Amino acid sequence: VEREIDLHEDVLRQIVSAASDAHTRIAHDGVEIGCYRGRVIVHRATVEAFRYPWRGEPTVRLPGGVLVFERATGEGIADARIADGAVTLRSRSGGERIQIDTGRPRRAVKKLLQEAGLPVWERPSLPLLWYS
């Protein structure tokens, strides 16, 4: 039992002492242990990359959970764009930029997620909607 405690203390020490910009994750028994903004957190393992052609279904099951869409008038994605089959849901791959509103500059998605306080391990499973 003493050796087991030492191992846990060593793991905790490694996680807490990692640089603030390090993405330290230790996989254990189906979960990951990491540190974010000074807190040690146990979370689900990061999901694998995904790509899913979206045809307007109201519910889409993705590796990180279920995405639910609601119909709205005058906002959102036009039915015509969905009908031409060029809309894709996919995981982040890095380097994405977004223009939040017409006339505003493009911003890095990574920066927006950092500002929103979304933990590093949740970012890969965040679905992005692409129209090409």
Phi, psi and chi 1 to 4 in degrees:
 res  aa     phi    psi   chi1   chi2   chi3   chi4
   1 VAL       -  -37.6  174.3      -      -      -
   2 GLU   -61.5  -40.4 -173.1  174.2  -45.6      -
   3 ARG   -63.3  -39.1 -173.8  165.8 -165.7  -92.8
   4 GLU   -61.9  -40.9 -159.4  172.0  -66.7      -
   5 ILE   -64.7  -42.8  -68.7  171.1      -      -
   6 ASP   -60.2  -42.6  -70.6  -17.9      -      -
   7 LEU   -60.8  -46.1  175.0   64.7      -      -
   8 HIS   -63.2  -41.3  -67.9  158.6      -      -
   9 GLU   -64.5  -38.4  -72.0  174.7    0.1      -
  10 ASP   -65.4  -43.1 -173.5   46.7      -      -
  11 VAL   -62.1  -46.8  167.4      -      -      -
  12 LEU   -60.6  -42.6 -177.2   61.0      -      -
  13 ARG   -61.8  -42.9 -166.6  174.6  -52.1  108.2
  14 GLN   -62.8  -43.7  -73.2  178.0   39.1      -
  15 ILE   -66.5  -49.0  -68.4  171.0      -      -
  16 VAL   -68.5  -32.9  172.8      -      -      -
  17 SER   -86.9   -1.9   64.9      -      -      -
  18 ALA   -65.9  150.8      -      -      -      -
  19 ALA   -58.2  149.8      -      -      -      -
  20 SER   -62.1  -25.1   62.7      -      -      -
  21 ASP   -97.1    4.3   61.5  -14.1      -      -
  22 ALA   -77.7  148.9      -      -      -      -
  23 HIS  -107.8   65.5  -59.0  -68.9      -      -
  24 THR   -76.9  123.5  -55.0      -      -      -
  25 ARG  -138.7  135.5  -67.9 -174.4  -54.3 -141.8
  26 ILE  -120.6  119.0  -62.0  173.2      -      -
  27 ALA   -80.3  135.2      -      -      -      -
  28 HIS  -155.7  118.9  176.0   71.9      -      -
  29 ASP    52.4   45.2 -159.4   21.7      -      -
  30 GLY    85.1    0.0      -      -      -      -
  31 VAL  -128.3  173.3  -63.1      -      -      -
  32 GLU  -122.2  147.4  -70.0 -179.1   -6.6      -
  33 ILE  -115.1  127.9  -55.1  163.7      -      -
  34 GLY  -148.2  179.8      -      -      -      -
  35 CYS  -125.2  133.3 -171.0      -      -      -
  36 TYR  -141.8  122.9 -177.1   69.3      -      -
  37 ARG    50.2   45.1  -64.3 -170.8  174.1 -177.4
  38 GLY    80.6    5.2      -      -      -      -
  39 ARG  -118.2  137.5  -61.4  178.7   69.3 -161.9
  40 VAL   -84.2  128.5  174.0      -      -      -
  41 ILE  -132.7  136.8  -61.2  175.5      -      -
  42 VAL  -101.3  127.9  177.0      -      -      -
  43 HIS  -143.6  168.9   55.1   86.9      -      -
  44 ARG   -60.5  151.4  -71.8 -173.0  -60.4 -176.8
  45 ALA   -63.8  147.6      -      -      -      -
  46 THR   -62.1  137.1  -56.7      -      -      -
  47 VAL   -77.7  157.4  -58.7      -      -      -
  48 GLU   -71.6  156.7  -64.1  -67.1  -39.3      -
  49 ALA   -60.5  146.7      -      -      -      -
  50 PHE  -139.9  158.6   59.7   88.7      -      -
  51 ARG  -148.2  126.9  179.3  179.3 -142.2   86.5
  52 TYR  -140.2  119.1  179.8   84.2      -      -
  53 PRO   -70.2  126.3   19.8  -24.4      -      -
  54 TRP  -102.7  128.1 -175.3   56.6      -      -
  55 ARG  -112.2   16.7  -53.1  -80.0 -173.6 -122.4
  56 GLY    96.9    9.9      -      -      -      -
  57 GLU   -58.9  141.7  -55.9   92.4  -39.0      -
  58 PRO   -71.5  -23.0   20.8  -27.9      -      -
  59 THR  -134.8  133.0  -56.9      -      -      -
  60 VAL  -130.3  126.0  178.0      -      -      -
  61 ARG   -89.8  119.7 -176.9  167.3  -58.0  -80.0
  62 LEU  -115.9  166.0  -62.8  170.4      -      -
  63 PRO   -55.9  -30.9  -26.2   34.3      -      -
  64 GLY   -92.8   -2.9      -      -      -      -
  65 GLY   150.2 -159.9      -      -      -      -
  66 VAL  -112.1  132.9  177.0      -      -      -
  67 LEU  -106.0  127.7 -174.2   59.5      -      -
  68 VAL  -116.4  129.6  178.1      -      -      -
  69 PHE  -106.4  147.4  -67.3   90.7      -      -
  70 GLU  -122.8  140.1  -68.0 -177.0   11.4      -
  71 ARG   -72.1  143.4  -73.6 -168.6  137.3  -49.9
  72 ALA  -145.6  151.2      -      -      -      -
  73 THR  -102.3  128.9  -57.5      -      -      -
  74 GLY    82.0    6.9      -      -      -      -
  75 GLU  -152.2  166.6   57.6 -174.1   35.5      -
  76 GLY    89.2 -146.7      -      -      -      -
  77 ILE  -102.9  128.1  -57.2  162.4      -      -
  78 ALA   -65.3  139.7      -      -      -      -
  79 ASP   -55.0  -35.7  -72.1  -22.3      -      -
  80 ALA   -61.4  -36.8      -      -      -      -
  81 ARG   -68.7  -38.0  -69.4 -168.8 -177.9 -112.4
  82 ILE   -69.3  -40.7  -63.1  167.9      -      -
  83 ALA   -62.0  -30.9      -      -      -      -
  84 ASP   -79.1   -0.5   70.4   13.0      -      -
  85 GLY    74.0   19.4      -      -      -      -
  86 ALA  -103.9   18.0      -      -      -      -
  87 VAL  -102.8  131.2  179.9      -      -      -
  88 THR  -130.2  138.1  -56.0      -      -      -
  89 LEU   -99.6  130.0  -70.1  165.2      -      -
  90 ARG  -150.6  162.3   70.6  164.1  176.2   82.9
  91 SER   -78.7  164.0   53.1      -      -      -
  92 ARG   -68.5  146.8  -68.7 -169.7   58.4 -127.1
  93 SER  -122.8   -7.2   57.6      -      -      -
  94 GLY   103.2  144.4      -      -      -      -
  95 GLY    84.3    2.5      -      -      -      -
  96 GLU   -68.9  146.1  -62.6   91.0   -4.4      -
  97 ARG  -128.9  151.6  -62.1 -173.8   65.4   77.5
  98 ILE  -138.7  145.5 -174.0  170.5      -      -
  99 GLN  -109.2  109.0 -174.1  173.8    9.0      -
 100 ILE   -66.5  -36.3  -58.2  -65.6      -      -
 101 ASP  -149.8  151.6 -163.3    7.0      -      -
 102 THR   -56.5  135.9  -54.4      -      -      -
 103 GLY    85.2   -5.9      -      -      -      -
 104 ARG  -102.2  152.9  -64.5 -169.3   60.7 -168.6
 105 PRO   -71.0  157.3   24.5  -31.5      -      -
 106 ARG   -71.7  147.2  -68.6 -177.2  177.5  -89.8
 107 ARG  -130.5  152.8  -64.0 -160.5   53.0 -153.1
 108 ALA   -69.5  130.5      -      -      -      -
 109 VAL   -60.0  -40.3  171.1      -      -      -
 110 LYS   -55.1  -46.0  175.7 -178.2  177.3  177.7
 111 LYS   -63.8  -42.7 -175.7   71.1  174.3  164.2
 112 LEU   -63.2  -39.3  -68.6  170.2      -      -
 113 LEU   -69.1  -37.0  -63.3  176.7      -      -
 114 GLN   -62.6  -47.2  -71.6  171.0  -19.5      -
 115 GLU   -61.4  -33.3  -70.8  172.5    6.4      -
 116 ALA   -78.0   -9.1      -      -      -      -
 117 GLY    77.7   21.3      -      -      -      -
 118 LEU   -74.9  120.9 -169.5   66.6      -      -
 119 PRO   -57.7  149.5  -24.7   34.9      -      -
 120 VAL   -53.3  -41.3  172.7      -      -      -
 121 TRP   -73.9  -16.8   57.8   86.3      -      -
 122 GLU   -87.1  -20.7  -70.4 -177.7   12.8      -
 123 ARG   -62.6  -41.8  -63.7  174.4 -163.8  166.9
 124 PRO   -63.5  -27.8  -21.5   32.1      -      -
 125 SER   -89.9   -3.8   62.2      -      -      -
 126 LEU   -69.4  117.4  179.7   70.6      -      -
 127 PRO   -74.8  134.4   22.8  -27.3      -      -
 128 LEU  -107.7  139.3  -60.3  178.3      -      -
 129 LEU  -102.6  124.2 -169.0   96.7      -      -
 130 TRP  -118.7  137.3  -68.5   90.4      -      -
 131 TYR  -117.6  124.4  174.9   75.6      -      -
 132 SER  -123.0      -   53.0      -      -      -
